[in-house]
Amino acid sequence: MSNEQNKQKNSADVTPESLMERFHGPSFAKVVMVTVVFHVVVIFGTSISYMKKSLFGDNVGKLTKEKRIEKAVADATSSIRKIAEENDLNPQDISDKFAAAGTRAARVSAPAPETKTPTGDAVKAPAGDTAKAPEKPDSKIEKDLKKAVEGPKLPGAGDKDDIFQ
């Protein structure tokens, strides 16, 4: 049979019913099943790290205070190393910066010693450094926030304009 004869025979066999048989796609149940499986895989794949940490992670509540401190220091050290690598810095420089800030914070938040006046009264010295840094002036926004402004005027109790009376 030639190609033309084959085409004529195939075109004669084509009916609307045969076209509809080939047109039908997968069933609705199959589409829903594929969608559900896909979503379950995506959700499970993105939550593996959380589940791993929550199921198999260290239970910090059962550790002693010293062990928790050691764990926190180890976590902080690894974080500092990671940050230093990302910024092409030396981890020691970053930890020295934290150490310098920590000593200043400890100095500022240290409890103030009590002193006695010549009359015998106990006076508490101001907290923080004795050589106090000059306070910076308030910015325009801070000044605006500190201003006392009157609020809106409220109607009196005897007004007859109230529509709900």
PyMOL commands that set and color helices and strands:
alter all, ss='L'
color gray80, all
select helices_A, chain A and resi 3-13+16-23+28-46+48-56+60-62+65-86+91-108+140-146
alter helices_A, ss='H'
color red, helices_A
select strands_A, chain A and resi 114-116+122-124
alter strands_A, ss='S'
color yellow, strands_A
deselect
rebuild
show_as cartoon
